[in-house]
Amino acid sequence: MSSPEQDPEPDSRRGAIFGLIVIAVLVVAGYFLVNSLREKGNIEDCLMSGRHNCAPIETPSSR
């Protein structure tokens, strides 16, 4: 007699969780990259319009 077929093991979710973590990291990195580029673009637009005080430098007050 042939042995009954064994049920295959349930699919591991480890790969899906790893993929989800990778996507989450990419989304967070993309968010910070877009914000950084937007800030640099705003400064560049300010400079291209001829203004000089686009990114003021904060100096600590000496007491």
C-alpha positions as CSV (number, residue, x, y, z in Angstrom):
1,M,0.0,0.0,0.0
2,S,1.1,3.5,-0.7
3,S,1.5,5.9,2.2
4,P,-1.1,8.7,2.3
5,E,0.0,12.0,1.1
6,Q,1.3,14.3,3.8
7,D,0.0,17.8,4.0
8,P,2.6,20.3,2.9
9,E,3.9,22.5,5.7
10,P,2.1,25.8,6.0
11,D,3.8,28.7,4.2
12,S,6.3,30.6,6.2
13,R,5.5,34.3,6.6
14,R,9.1,35.1,7.3
15,G,9.7,36.3,3.7
16,A,6.6,38.4,3.7
17,I,7.5,40.1,7.0
18,F,11.0,40.8,5.7
19,G,9.7,42.2,2.5
20,L,7.3,44.5,4.5
21,I,10.1,45.7,6.7
22,V,12.2,46.5,3.6
23,I,9.3,48.4,2.0
24,A,8.7,50.3,5.2
25,V,12.4,51.3,5.4
26,L,12.3,52.5,1.8
27,V,9.2,54.5,2.4
28,V,10.7,56.3,5.4
29,A,14.0,56.9,3.6
30,G,12.1,58.3,0.6
31,Y,10.1,60.6,2.9
32,F,13.2,62.1,4.4
33,L,14.9,62.4,1.0
34,V,11.8,64.2,-0.5
35,N,11.8,66.6,2.4
36,S,15.5,67.3,2.1
37,L,15.2,67.9,-1.6
38,R,12.2,70.2,-1.1
39,E,14.1,72.3,1.5
40,K,17.1,72.6,-0.8
41,G,14.8,73.5,-3.7
42,N,13.2,76.3,-1.6
43,I,16.6,77.7,-0.8
44,E,17.7,77.5,-4.4
45,D,14.5,79.3,-5.5
46,C,15.1,82.0,-2.9
47,L,18.7,82.5,-4.1
48,M,17.7,82.5,-7.8
49,S,15.2,85.3,-7.1
50,G,18.1,87.5,-5.9
51,R,17.5,87.5,-2.2
52,H,20.5,87.2,0.2
53,N,19.0,86.1,3.5
54,C,17.5,82.8,2.4
55,A,19.0,80.5,5.0
56,P,19.9,82.6,8.0
57,I,22.7,81.2,10.2
58,E,21.8,81.1,13.8
59,T,24.8,82.1,16.0
60,P,24.8,81.4,19.7
61,S,24.5,84.5,21.8
62,S,27.7,85.2,23.7
63,R,27.1,86.2,27.3
